[in-house]
Amino acid sequence: PYYVDLNQNLFLQASLHSSDQNLVVFVDTCVASPDPSDFRTVTYELIKKGCVKDPTYFSHSSPRSSVARFSFNAFSFAKQYPSVYLQCELVVCRYRDYSSRCYQGCVSRLKRNSGP
C-alpha cells in the first residue's frame, strides 16, 4: 500500500522495459475502486479511452516514449471505504505509427451500426 493524504497530488509512472527503442506507451484507461477485485460496481474513472474524466488528472512529459507519467489528486470513496485501488490499461504502439491507438488520443465517439 501507498499512503497519501486526501487531495494530495499522487504521481505515477509506467515504464516499458524492452530492447526495442521504437515503442510508445499510452495511458488509455484508469479506473479507481474501493474493492481490489471489483472494478465494475463502485468505480471512479480518471481517464477512459484517452479522455480525461477527472479534473485533477494531468499527463506529464517524459524523457522517453517508453515511459508514461501522470498525476491526480488523492480521493476517497466516502467514509465506509478506507482504501482506493487503481487499475490502468496501457497501450504499447510503434513509435510514429500515427494510425495506432497511441496517437488517436481521446476516443469519445460511438461507433454506429451500418445496417438498416
ABEGO torsion letter per residue (X at the ends): XBBBBBGBBBBBBBBBBBABAABBBBBABBBBBABAABAAABBBBABBGGBBABAABBBBBBABAABBBBBBBBBBBEAABABBBBBBBBBBBBBGBAABAAAAEBBABBBBBABX
